[in-house]
């Protein structure tokens, strides 16, 4: 009777790819510091009168 039984092999799952960090090698505070530095630079350039404006 066991000759009529069809044996199925379990499907092997592919290993999941490694999860990448969303920000890369930079720490999380670097973009914030860059924005603050750009804002301060623009402020000092405007105070010096190099950018024009009122």
Protein Blocks (a to p, Z undefined) as FASTA:
>chain_A
ZZmpccddddddddddddddfklmadfklmmmmmmmmmmmmmmmmmnopngpZZ
